[in-house]
Amino acid sequence: MEVMVYGNGESRNKFDKLRFMGNYTTWGCNAIYRDLNVDNLVSVDYAMQQEIYESGYVRDNVCYFTDWSVIPNADDMLLKTMKMDFEPHMIHETLQIDRTDCVIQGKDPKTAERNIAEALDFNPDLDYNDLKLKAEKDTGLYITWVGKDKVKNVEYPREWCAGTTAIHLACQQGATKVYMLGFDLSSYDSPLNNIYKGSNNYLPEYAKGFNPVNWNLQLGAIFGEFKDVEFIWVNPVHTSLDGVRAKFKNVNFLTYEQLYDSIR
């Protein structure tokens, strides 16, 4: 099974997404649903999951969300208890309407504070304001009332980014060749590289990029675990990829022009 996994790096703007729809099983991440229906949509951020759910996309399209555990017949006492530790402005609850089941998720602001302190202790040269912006993103309590949908909980991997989670899930489901588009990685010394930056539930355009160490570790784990899968990394733009070429023989690289020629 050949699949295309869309990351949201800005190089993906070069790709005519509709050109090959229907020929491959497609996987996408987060806000790609705003522009394109993919066969499988992955989101690991609570605010983004809530946005996707409330858009109605989940009714007709398969989605994979992390920490997605439905509470049947949620009662008022439970909700009141969950809300006690959060200021009103930090509680993000969708309209219940006639729904009785919900998903409750949360990101404690105190945890964000600890993460900031630990990061600065480890690397005092980090930009405090940028670090705070990223650490505090999506803090709060998220209560999403749910009905009939096609959402599946991600059992594994956990605490990965959406893009690498999507690749791993595609491999779990039997992919033999994986085209990776828009996986640009990032650099802390460069501006944030994301098609949707500055939009709802994303970091602002002025945010710095991310250190790619976690992405590299996650991708390396995938390439090593699924040795029989051929990975085609399209238009990679990050300098750290030299090590990938040397270490993993199941990873090849193409430009978008070469991709067009190879799959016509």
DRENKOLVEX-401349 format. One record per residue (C-alpha): x, y, z; residue in three letters. Coordinates in steps of 0.001 Angstrom, whole numbers, plus 524288, in hexadecimal, padded with zeros to 5 digits. Example, Ala and Ser with C-alpha at 12.3 -4.5 7.8 and 13.67 -1.06 7.14 Angstrom:
% residues 2
8300C7EE6C81E78ALA
835667FBDC81BE4SER
***
This chain:
% residues 264
800008000080000MET
8058B80D2A7FBF0GLU
801F8818F28041EVAL
804518277C8043CMET
8062882E298114EVAL
804A783CE68112FTYR
80C41844AB81B36GLY
809638531B81C47ASN
816C98587F81909GLY
816A8863B080F65GLU
81D1985BCB80495SER
81008854DB8030CARG
80AB9861277FCA7ASN
8121285CBF7F083LYS
80A1A850627EF6APHE
7FD7384F537E7D2ASP
7F63F847967F24FLYS
7EAC28446C7E9A7LEU
7F2F083F067DEA6ARG
7F4958317D7E480PHE
7E8AA8307A7ED3CMET
7E241823397EBB8GLY
7EEB081C4E7E786ASN
7F48D81B4F7F517TYR
7EFDD819EA802FCTHR
7F1C08275E808E9THR
7F53782B97816ACTRP
7F54D8399481B76GLY
7F72F84166827CECYS
7EF5984B6982F49ASN
7EA87856EA82730ALA
7EC6A85082819F3ILE
7DE0884CF981B3ETYR
7DAF785B4E81898ARG
7E009859AC80AC0ASP
7DF1784B498078ELEU
7D7F883EE180B66ASN
7E2038344B80E26VAL
7DF45825ED8107CASP
7E4E6826E181E35ASN
7E6A08334282644LEU
7EF8D8337D8322FVAL
7EF8683D7783D2BSER
7F6B483D3784A1DVAL
7F32784AE984EF1ASP
7E6E884C5785731TYR
7E2CD85991851C1ALA
7E49A854D1843D6MET
7DCF884867846A8GLN
7D1D18508C84BDFGLN
7D2028594583FDCGLU
7D1D084D8A836C7ILE
7C6CE8472F83E4DTYR
7BE3F8534683E88GLU
7C03C8556782FF6SER
7B88F848EC82D60GLY
7C3F1842E8825E6TYR
7C41C8373382F1FVAL
7B69E8329F82AFEARG
7BAFB82E1781D92ASP
7C9C882D1081E78ASN
7D2968240F82659VAL
7DA4A82B71830ADCYS
7E49C8271B83A65TYR
7E54F82F0A846F9PHE
7EE3782CF58529DTHR
7E88B82C0B8605DASP
7DB0482A5A85A93TRP
7D32C822F5864C3SER
7C480824B98640CVAL
7BD4E825F1870F5ILE
7AF6D820D186F36PRO
7A45982804875DDASN
7AD478320287C3EALA
7A68F837CB8882AASP
7A6D68459588D83ASP
7AE4F841C5899C4MET
7B99083C4C891CDLEU
7BA468486F88964LEU
7B9B5851678952ALYS
7C4C5849FD89BA4THR
7CD3484A7988F70MET
7CB318591B88E0DLYS
7CF2085C6189BF5MET
7DDB685D538990FASP
7DC588667188D75PHE
7D925874CB88C3AGLU
7CCCF8774A88435PRO
7D47787CF0878C5HIS
7DC588705287800MET
7D0858677C87666ILE
7CD758645986836HIS
7C07085D4C86762GLU
7B89085B0A85B1FTHR
7A9D185C4F85AD8LEU
7A35B850248603CGLN
796CE8516385859ILE
79079843E3859D8ASP
79D2283C5B85BD0ARG
79F94834B486847THR
7AD5082F5E865DEASP
7B9A28377186659CYS
7C86A8371B86607VAL
7CFC583E4F870BBILE
7DDF88421B86EC8GLN
7E6CC84BDB87555GLY
7F3FB85274875BDLYS
7F75C857DD88320ASP
7FD4F8658F882B5PRO
805CA861E388E60LYS
80BD18571D88631THR
80ECF8612487BB5ALA
8158B869A6885DBGLU
81DF185E4788A5EARG
8217D85AF487C69ASN
825DE868F087A03ILE
82E4E868F688638ALA
8347E85BDE882E5GLU
8374E86000874ECALA
83DEB86C8987964LEU
845F2865398837DASP
84AA185C0C878D7PHE
84CB5866B386EA8ASN
84CB1874928743EPRO
84F0787A71866B9ASP
8413D8774386244LEU
838348829085F1CASP
82F5C8833886B16TYR
823E7889A186431ASN
8242B87FCB8590EASP
8257E8747086289LEU
81A068797286A93LYS
811D187B1D85E5BLEU
813F986CEA85A78LYS
81306866E986808ALA
8064286DB286B3CGLU
7FFB986AA485E49LYS
7F30E862FE8603DASP
7F3AB8636C86F1BTHR
7E67B861B88757AGLY
7DB38858238764FLEU
7D4D885313869E6TYR
7C74584D3486A81ILE
7C2518487F85D66THR
7B4738435985C85TRP
7B3DD8384C852C1VAL
7AA1B830B984AADGLY
7AB42827E783EDFLYS
7B8CD829088390DASP
7C44B821D3832FELYS
7CE6E8257F83D2FVAL
7D80781B19841B2LYS
7E0DC81C3A84D83ASN
7EF7881B4B84B0DVAL
7F49E8105385387GLU
8029B8116484EA7TYR
80B008192C84CC1PRO
80868822C5857BDARG
80DD683066859E7GLU
812EE8315B84C00TRP
8105083C4C8427CCYS
804D783ABA8392EALA
80D1F8387082D16GLY
8154C82D5B83277THR
809428278D838E3THR
802A78274B82B90ALA
80E498207F82546ILE
80EDD8163F8300AHIS
800438139882F2BLEU
801448121182067ALA
80C0E808078224CCYS
8042F800F782CBBGLN
7F95D7FF77822C7GLN
801EA7F902818A7GLY
80810803C08108FALA
812F07FEB1807CFTHR
816E880BC680201LYS
81520818CA808EAVAL
8166F825DB80203TYR
819678308D80BF8MET
8159783E398079ALEU
8170A84AB280F72GLY
8202F844AB8197CPHE
8296E85039819ADASP
82DB984EC2827D2LEU
8319585BD582D86SER
83C40863AC83403SER
83BB886BCB84056TYR
843A387661839A1ASP
839E5877B582E7ESER
82BB387C3A82DD8PRO
821268723583077LEU
81F158699082493ASN
810AF86628823A6ASN
80673868D18195BILE
7FC4186C2A823A2TYR
80449874B382CD5LYS
7FCDC8809683163GLY
7EFA1879FE82FDDSER
7E66D8752B83A60ASN
7EC9B86B3D843C1ASN
7FA2D86D4B83E15TYR
805DA87509842AALEU
806F2882E283D4BPRO
80EFB885EE83150GLU
8198A88C9183963TYR
81C67880398414CALA
829A6879EE83FA9LYS
82B5C86C5783A34GLY
82D818601E8424CPHE
839D5858958451FASN
8382184C8483C76PRO
83E20842E684612VAL
8312C83C83849D7ASN
82CA583B8A83BBETRP
8398D8355B83805ASN
8388882B67842F5LEU
82A85827ED83F59GLN
82D68826AE830E1LEU
8397D81E9A833C3GLY
831508158583C36ALA
827A5813BC830FBILE
831F78115682698PHE
838A98077D82F6DGLY
82C548005D833ABGLU
826827FF0D8260EPHE
832877FABC81E8ALYS
82A697F462813CEASP
82313800F3810CCVAL
8288780A1E8067BGLU
827E48185480AB1PHE
8285F822EE80057ILE
82B7283009806A5TRP
8273F83A8C7FD13VAL
82EA2847767FCA9ASN
8359084657809CCPRO
83B548537E80D7AVAL
842838513881A52HIS
8513784F5D81BBDTHR
84FDE8448C825E7SER
84B7683B3F81B2CLEU
85958837A68177FASP
8597C82DEB822B6GLY
84CA58280781E21VAL
8525C82510810CAARG
85DC881DEA816DCALA
856658164F82144LYS
849C1811E281AD8PHE
84A2380AD480DD9LYS
83B4880A7480CF9ASN
83A4E8194D80BE4VAL
83B7A8201B7FEC4ASN
83A0E82E4F7FAFDPHE
832E2834F47EFCELEU
82FF0842A67EB55THR
821CF845D97E824TYR
82554845B07D9BFGLU
82AFD838057DB23GLN
81ED0833E07E28ALEU
81625838327D74ATYR
81E688308E7CDA7ASP
81EFF8243E7D5FFSER
8107D822917D88EILE
80A50826BA7CBCEARG
***
